[in-house]
Amino acid sequence: MAIVTESQQEHRVDVVVYLVDAYEKDRFAESKKELDALLSDEGLASVPFLILGKKIDILYAASEDELRYHLGLTGVTTGKGKVNLADSNVRPIEVFMCSIVRRMGYGDGFKWVSQYIN
Ligand SMILES: Nc1nc2c(ncn2[C@@H]2O[C@H](COP(=O)(O)OP(=O)(O)OP(=O)(O)O)[C@@H](O)[C@H]2O)c(=O)[nH]1
């Protein structure tokens, strides 16, 4: 599932938040296909992508590295913390793991992506 937020006035997309169920490993291929389509959308070329791997509270959910691998993001993600990409042509993209029921993880992701929204 992707949540695309647009600024009200300019109809400009500010960020893509892409949610993947870390527990449903048999759907990773499908998730990768959808994600790849969004990543190659010219209209989103410079838009930051926050990938949220959810349901990590469930036993056997994929680890962050596993999810990164299955989504084809190994070596592609741009780094957590403060990473200045303003002078580069690199689109910010990062994976954060979370549990909605335990209310954990997603805050770090939104904090990370907020540094790239003007
Ligand atoms: N344990 C757990 N349950 C969650 C989490 N996030 C959502 N759920 C529950 O999972 C159920 C289905 O919600 P989602 O998976 O978010 O819904 P969805 O993505 O529209 O469903 P699918 O398209 O079928 O994957 C609901 O009962 C949620 O409360 C989580 O992080 N941990």
The ligand as an SDF file (V2000), in Angstrom:
LIG
                    3D

 32 34  0  0  0  0  0  0  0  0999 V2000
    0.0980   -7.4850   14.8690 N   0  0  0  0  0  0  0  0  0  0  0  0
   -0.0330   -6.4550   14.0480 C   0  0  0  0  0  0  0  0  0  0  0  0
   -1.1940   -6.2540   13.4140 N   0  0  0  0  0  0  0  0  0  0  0  0
   -1.2900   -5.1860   12.6000 C   0  0  0  0  0  0  0  0  0  0  0  0
   -0.2160   -4.2810   12.3690 C   0  0  0  0  0  0  0  0  0  0  0  0
   -0.6240   -3.3430   11.4830 N   0  0  0  0  0  0  0  0  0  0  0  0
   -1.8970   -3.6500   11.1700 C   0  0  0  0  0  0  0  0  0  0  0  0
   -2.3120   -4.7600   11.8480 N   0  0  0  0  0  0  0  0  0  0  0  0
   -3.6250   -5.4200   11.8060 C   0  0  0  0  0  0  0  0  0  0  0  0
   -3.7340   -6.1640   10.6100 O   0  0  0  0  0  0  0  0  0  0  0  0
   -5.0830   -6.1950   10.1830 C   0  0  0  0  0  0  0  0  0  0  0  0
   -5.1270   -5.8360    8.7170 C   0  0  0  0  0  0  0  0  0  0  0  0
   -4.5960   -4.5360    8.5650 O   0  0  0  0  0  0  0  0  0  0  0  0
   -3.5650   -4.2050    7.4490 P   0  0  0  0  0  0  0  0  0  0  0  0
   -2.6690   -5.3600    7.1440 O   0  0  0  0  0  0  0  0  0  0  0  0
   -2.9200   -2.9220    7.8550 O   0  0  0  0  0  0  0  0  0  0  0  0
   -4.5520   -3.9190    6.2410 O   0  0  0  0  0  0  0  0  0  0  0  0
   -4.2360   -3.9410    4.7340 P   0  0  0  0  0  0  0  0  0  0  0  0
   -2.7980   -3.6040    4.4720 O   0  0  0  0  0  0  0  0  0  0  0  0
   -5.2720   -3.0960    4.0880 O   0  0  0  0  0  0  0  0  0  0  0  0
   -4.5110   -5.4400    4.3820 O   0  0  0  0  0  0  0  0  0  0  0  0
   -3.9110   -6.2890    3.1840 P   0  0  0  0  0  0  0  0  0  0  0  0
   -4.0540   -5.4480    1.9610 O   0  0  0  0  0  0  0  0  0  0  0  0
   -4.7480   -7.5340    3.1890 O   0  0  0  0  0  0  0  0  0  0  0  0
   -2.4690   -6.5550    3.5610 O   0  0  0  0  0  0  0  0  0  0  0  0
   -5.8490   -5.2360   11.0810 C   0  0  0  0  0  0  0  0  0  0  0  0
   -6.5540   -6.0030   12.0230 O   0  0  0  0  0  0  0  0  0  0  0  0
   -4.7570   -4.4340   11.7610 C   0  0  0  0  0  0  0  0  0  0  0  0
   -5.1090   -4.0340   13.0550 O   0  0  0  0  0  0  0  0  0  0  0  0
    1.0060   -4.5080   13.0750 C   0  0  0  0  0  0  0  0  0  0  0  0
    2.0180   -3.7880   12.9590 O   0  0  0  0  0  0  0  0  0  0  0  0
    1.0360   -5.6110   13.9010 N   0  0  0  0  0  0  0  0  0  0  0  0
  1  2  1  0
  2  3  2  0
  2 32  1  0
  3  4  1  0
  4  5  2  0
  4  8  1  0
  5  6  1  0
  5 30  1  0
  6  7  2  0
  7  8  1  0
  8  9  1  0
  9 10  1  0
  9 28  1  0
 10 11  1  0
 11 12  1  0
 11 26  1  0
 12 13  1  0
 13 14  1  0
 14 15  2  0
 14 16  1  0
 14 17  1  0
 17 18  1  0
 18 19  2  0
 18 20  1  0
 18 21  1  0
 21 22  1  0
 22 23  2  0
 22 24  1  0
 22 25  1  0
 26 27  1  0
 26 28  1  0
 28 29  1  0
 30 31  2  0
 30 32  1  0
M  END
$$$$
